[in-house]
Structures are given as structure tokens and as C-alpha cells.
Amino acid sequence: MLDKLIGVTKYMNDNKMSKARNEILRLANQLEDKVHEGKIGRLTLDTPQRVRRNLILAEQDESERYPTGYNKLDQYTGGGKRGDLWLVCAYTGEGKTSMQIELAYRSWMRGKNVVFVSLEMSREEVELLLTVRHAHAIAPGGIDKKRAEEGRLSKRDKKIFLKTLKDLSKREKGEIYIWQTPEGLTMQSLKGKLETVQHEFDINLVCVDYLELMDSPSKSREHRIRITETIKASKQLARTFNNGRGIWIVSGHQTSSDGREKAEKRGYYVLKGLAETAGAARTANVILCLLQTDEQLSNHEILLSIPKNRSGKKLMKGYLLMADFAHGIIEEISEELWDSNKE
């Protein structure tokens, strides 16, 4: 019977029915535990079947990629996957949170399950940002984010806002859980919360805004060491979560003013420009950097580069995205617009 269940999971994986597949595998493990009740921890004749089943699941997870929705970024990275830690690096006000909102929103709309962990914003603020982002799917240009925050939308934007809420309520999408964390969040507390949410739905993406605000596992007085240890601990969580299946974690990472200045002169970031933390460069699977010069700001553009990509090509000099922070969107420039920009 267990072999038949394994065959069904292979069919489901081929037909992208991962949620049902994972549930059957979970039930299969429970069934085997019942059969061998009292023998757990000892080698039994069916132990190879359990190992085989876990290997199949690990193989399926390895091949399952989560597209970001940015075509060029996906071409280089293949998208996120379980066990990955991605860092979105930028200076203050240059898109760290906005890019995490984008990745969360795009995954959510693709039917993936997302946990957004906010150490700065309230749950309501995150919900509003996601709603403002979805307004672009309802009307070109979306709605004014600041006016939405202040509750003084124009008549046009009020209509769009109400249509957006209605569309969100009926649209097919994944699950999203927004956690406004208490002060002094530790990695152990984060792990515990994710384990609780995992019982409700299978988590595909965790956005942490952002890791540097967490309590570090290190007791060192040096800021650099504390950040490095926090990033290492988050990578460990990404690898080992859910009994070793892992999870995709994305977090913002602050660049130093010196690193930002050098990046603007150079035209793009290099790994040495990531604040004081060489640990960030060593630990993360993928590092994305956002840079916005005054000229790019006036043109509603931002440069996205990939100075680190452990399993693929780097994109050091990056490429331009359309960034309209006032209306809550970072979008790819179409190939036609990109070609005209080059001219």
C-alpha cells in the first residue's frame, strides 16, 4: 500500500498537485507510525520504504522552484526553493521592504503560501501595502499609497480601492499569514511561529522584514558579529525547517552609507559593499541589490543586480526595473521600453 501511495505522489508531482501530494505523504508517514507503534527508533523491515519515500519528497522539493514573477531574475536564479536564504540589499529608502512585498504578493497570487514577518510595520500596514499593490491589477497606475495610508483617497481611488478589496476576496490565490512580531524576537520564537502556521498550511515563502532587527543569538557587543550570527541562524532555519524539508526565506539587508556611495560611483554594488558583514555574503544563497540614483528616482527606475547566486549566473551590473514607490509597485520594464531606454 505504501508503494502505491508513493506512485500516486509521483503522478501528483508531475501534474503540479504538490499540496495533495504532500498531504498523502504526511498520512503515509502517520500510517507507518501506527503500524510500527512501539518500534519507532528501531530498524524494521519497512524502514527502507520510509527512507525511499523521504528521498522522493526531498528530490521533488529540490526540483520545485518558486518563480519570483520577474522574468530576468527568474532566468538567472531559477526562482526560490526550499533551503534558500535570499537577501535583498539596499540603502535606507531604496526598496528593501517594497521588494519583499512584491515577492510576497507575486507568490501569493500564484497560489503559493506566504508568511510575512514584520518587525517594523503593523499587520494593518502590511495588509494595506498588499492591497495597494493589487490595485494595479484593477486599474492602470493603481492608487496613491500615502493617501490610502492617511484615509483621504480621491473619488477615483476610492472606487478602485473598493473594487480591489472585492477582487481580493474572490480571487483564487494562496494563503498569507502576516505576523506583527513582539519586541525582542528570537530565531527560536520565529521557528515556533512558523511551525504553528505550518500546521495550518504548507509554507512556500517566508519574508522577514528584516533579520537585523531580531535579537541575535550572539552575545557579542560587536554589531557586525551579531548580524552575521543572525543571518547564519536564519540560513540554518531555511535548511532544516519542517523536518529537514526546508523553506525559502527572503529578508532585507541594510547596506552602509560608504557602500552605497561606492556603488553609485561604480554604477552597481559588489559584495564588499554589504555593510560590515562578510557573513551575509558567505551565508546567503542569492543576494539581490537595489540601487536608485537621483536620475533613476526622477525616471521611476531602480537598478536590480545579482552579485551572488550560488547555483547560477551572477548579474553584476544589473538591469533596470520600473519603481513607483508612491503607488506601491516595482515592475519589470517591457522589452520594448528596455530597448528604447538603451537608445
C-alpha positions in Angstrom: 0.0 0.0 0.0 2.8 2.4 0.8 4.4 1.8 -2.6 1.1 2.7 -4.2 0.9 5.9 -2.3 4.5 6.7 -3.5 3.4 6.1 -7.1 0.4 8.5 -6.6 2.8 11.2 -5.3 5.0 10.9 -8.4 1.9 11.4 -10.6 0.9 14.4 -8.5 4.3 16.0 -8.7 4.4 15.6 -12.5 0.9 17.3 -12.6 1.9 20.1 -10.1 -0.5 18.8 -7.4 2.0 19.4 -4.7 -0.4 20.2 -1.9 -2.3 16.9 -2.3 0.9 15.0 -2.7 2.4 16.4 0.5 -0.8 15.5 2.4 -0.7 11.9 1.2 2.9 11.6 2.2 2.2 13.0 5.6 -0.7 10.5 6.0 1.6 7.7 4.8 4.2 8.6 7.5 1.4 8.6 10.1 0.1 5.2 8.9 3.5 3.6 9.1 4.0 5.0 12.6 0.7 3.4 13.6 1.8 0.1 12.1 5.1 0.2 13.9 3.8 1.7 17.1 6.3 0.8 19.8 9.1 0.2 17.3 9.9 3.8 16.5 13.6 4.4 16.6 14.4 0.7 15.8 15.3 -0.7 12.4 12.3 -2.5 10.9 11.7 -4.2 7.5 9.8 -1.2 6.3 12.5 1.3 7.2 13.9 1.4 3.6 10.4 2.3 2.4 10.3 5.3 4.7 13.8 6.3 3.6 12.8 5.9 0.0 9.7 8.0 0.5 11.6 10.8 2.2 14.2 10.7 -0.6 11.5 11.1 -3.2 10.0 14.0 -1.3 13.4 15.7 -1.0 14.0 15.2 -4.7 10.7 16.7 -5.6 11.3 19.7 -3.3 14.7 20.2 -4.9 13.2 20.4 -8.4 10.2 22.6 -7.3 11.1 26.2 -7.9 9.0 29.2 -7.0 9.1 31.9 -9.7 9.5 35.5 -8.5 7.4 36.9 -11.4 10.4 38.9 -12.6 11.4 37.2 -15.9 15.0 38.2 -16.0 15.5 37.4 -12.3 14.0 34.0 -12.8 16.2 33.4 -15.8 19.3 33.9 -13.7 18.2 32.3 -10.4 15.5 29.8 -11.4 13.3 31.2 -8.7 13.4 30.5 -5.0 13.4 27.0 -3.5 13.3 25.3 -0.1 16.5 25.7 1.8 17.3 29.0 0.2 18.1 32.3 2.0 17.8 35.4 -0.2 18.9 38.8 1.0 17.5 42.0 -0.6 20.2 44.5 0.0 19.7 48.3 -0.3 20.3 51.6 1.5 17.6 53.2 3.5 14.5 54.0 1.4 15.7 52.2 -1.7 13.2 49.3 -1.8 14.1 46.6 0.7 10.5 46.4 2.1 8.9 47.1 -1.3 10.7 44.2 -3.0 9.7 41.8 -0.2 6.1 43.0 -0.6 6.5 42.3 -4.3 7.9 38.8 -3.8 5.2 38.0 -1.2 2.4 39.4 -3.4 3.5 37.7 -6.6 3.9 34.3 -4.8 0.5 34.7 -3.1 -1.2 35.5 -6.4 0.5 32.4 -8.0 -1.2 30.2 -5.4 1.8 29.9 -3.1 1.5 30.1 0.7 3.4 33.0 2.3 4.3 34.2 5.8 5.2 37.8 6.1 7.1 38.6 9.3 7.1 42.3 10.1 9.5 43.7 12.8 8.8 47.3 11.9 5.3 47.7 10.5 1.9 46.7 11.9 -0.2 44.0 10.4 -2.6 46.6 9.1 0.2 48.5 7.3 1.4 45.3 5.6 -2.2 44.4 4.6 -2.6 47.9 3.1 0.7 47.6 1.1 -0.5 44.3 -0.4 -3.9 45.9 -1.2 -2.3 48.9 -2.9 -0.1 46.6 -4.9 -3.1 44.6 -6.0 -4.9 47.8 -7.1 -2.6 47.8 -10.2 -4.4 44.6 -11.3 -7.7 46.5 -11.2 -6.7 49.9 -12.8 -3.6 51.2 -14.6 -1.5 53.2 -12.2 -3.1 51.8 -9.1 -3.8 54.2 -6.2 -1.8 56.7 -4.2 -0.2 54.8 -1.3 0.2 57.8 1.0 -3.3 58.9 0.6 -4.5 55.4 1.2 -2.5 55.3 4.5 -4.0 58.7 5.5 -7.5 57.7 4.6 -8.0 60.6 2.1 -8.4 58.9 -1.3 -9.9 60.7 -4.2 -13.2 59.6 -5.6 -11.5 57.7 -8.4 -9.1 55.9 -6.0 -11.9 55.1 -3.5 -13.8 53.2 -6.3 -10.6 51.4 -7.3 -9.8 50.6 -3.6 -13.3 49.0 -3.1 -13.0 47.1 -6.3 -9.6 45.9 -5.2 -10.9 44.6 -1.9 -13.8 42.8 -3.6 -11.4 41.2 -6.2 -9.1 40.0 -3.4 -11.9 38.4 -1.6 -13.0 36.2 -4.5 -9.7 35.7 -6.5 -8.1 32.3 -6.3 -4.8 32.6 -4.5 -2.6 31.0 -1.9 -2.7 31.6 1.8 -0.9 34.6 3.5 -0.2 35.0 7.2 1.1 38.4 8.4 2.8 38.4 11.8 3.4 41.6 13.6 6.2 40.4 15.9 6.7 41.4 19.6 9.9 43.2 20.6 12.9 41.0 21.1 12.1 38.4 18.5 14.5 35.5 18.6 15.2 32.9 16.0 13.6 30.2 18.3 10.4 32.3 18.5 10.3 32.7 14.8 10.8 28.9 14.3 8.0 28.2 16.8 5.6 30.6 15.0 6.4 29.1 11.6 5.8 25.6 12.9 2.4 26.6 14.2 1.5 28.1 10.9 2.8 25.1 9.1 0.1 23.0 10.8 -2.5 25.3 9.0 -0.9 25.3 5.5 2.3 24.2 3.8 4.5 27.3 3.8 6.3 28.1 0.5 7.9 31.5 1.3 8.8 33.4 4.4 9.6 37.2 4.2 11.3 38.6 7.2 11.4 42.4 7.3 14.0 42.3 8.4 16.6 40.0 10.1 18.9 42.7 11.5 16.1 43.8 13.8 15.9 40.4 15.5 17.6 39.5 18.8 20.9 37.9 17.7 21.9 34.5 19.1 25.3 36.1 19.6 26.1 37.9 22.9 28.9 39.9 21.3 28.8 43.7 21.6 30.0 44.0 18.0 27.1 44.8 15.7 28.9 43.1 12.8 29.2 39.8 14.7 25.6 39.9 15.9 24.2 40.4 12.4 26.4 37.7 11.0 25.2 35.2 13.6 21.5 36.1 13.0 22.0 35.6 9.2 23.7 32.2 9.9 20.8 31.1 12.2 18.3 32.1 9.5 20.1 30.0 6.9 20.0 27.1 9.3 16.3 27.6 9.7 15.8 27.7 5.9 17.7 24.4 5.6 16.2 22.4 8.5 12.6 23.6 8.8 9.8 21.1 8.6 11.8 18.0 9.5 14.6 18.9 7.0 12.4 19.8 4.0 13.5 23.4 4.4 11.8 26.6 3.5 12.5 29.7 1.3 13.4 32.7 3.4 13.8 36.3 2.0 14.9 39.2 4.1 16.1 42.8 3.7 19.6 43.7 4.5 20.9 47.2 5.1 23.9 48.5 3.1 26.3 51.0 4.7 26.4 54.7 3.6 30.0 54.1 2.4 29.0 51.0 0.4 26.1 53.0 -1.1 28.4 55.8 -2.1 30.9 53.5 -3.8 28.0 51.7 -5.5 26.7 54.9 -7.0 30.2 55.8 -8.3 30.7 52.3 -9.7 27.2 52.0 -11.0 26.3 48.9 -9.1 27.0 47.0 -5.8 29.7 44.4 -5.2 29.7 42.0 -2.2 32.2 44.1 -0.3 29.6 46.9 -0.1 27.2 45.0 2.1 27.7 47.0 5.3 30.2 45.4 7.6 29.0 41.8 7.2 31.1 39.5 5.2 29.0 36.8 6.8 26.0 37.9 4.7 27.9 37.3 1.5 29.1 33.9 2.6 25.8 32.6 4.0 23.1 33.7 1.6 22.3 31.6 -1.5 21.2 34.6 -3.5 21.9 38.3 -2.9 19.9 40.9 -4.7 21.0 44.6 -4.6 18.8 47.6 -5.3 20.4 51.0 -6.2 18.5 54.1 -7.1 20.4 57.3 -8.1 18.7 60.7 -8.3 18.4 60.3 -12.0 16.8 56.9 -11.7 14.5 58.3 -9.0 13.2 61.0 -11.3 12.6 58.4 -14.0 10.8 56.0 -11.6 13.6 53.4 -12.2 15.7 51.3 -9.9 18.7 49.0 -10.6 18.4 45.4 -9.6 21.7 43.4 -9.6 22.6 39.9 -8.5 26.2 39.9 -7.1 25.8 36.4 -5.6 23.9 33.4 -7.0 25.2 30.2 -5.5 23.6 27.9 -8.1 23.6 30.1 -11.2 24.9 33.1 -13.0 25.5 36.5 -11.4 24.2 39.7 -12.9 26.8 42.2 -11.6 25.8 45.3 -13.5 22.1 44.6 -13.1 19.1 45.8 -15.1 16.5 48.5 -14.6 13.1 48.0 -13.1 10.2 50.5 -13.0 9.8 51.6 -9.4 6.9 53.7 -8.4 7.0 53.7 -4.6 4.3 56.3 -4.4 1.9 53.8 -5.9 3.4 50.7 -4.4 4.9 48.8 -7.3 8.2 47.5 -8.6 7.7 46.2 -12.1 9.8 44.9 -15.0 10.2 47.3 -17.9 8.9 45.6 -21.0 11.5 44.6 -23.7 10.2 47.4 -25.9 10.7 50.0 -23.2 14.1 48.5 -22.3 15.3 48.8 -25.9 14.2 52.4 -26.1 16.0 53.1 -22.9 19.2 51.8 -24.4 18.9 54.2 -27.2 
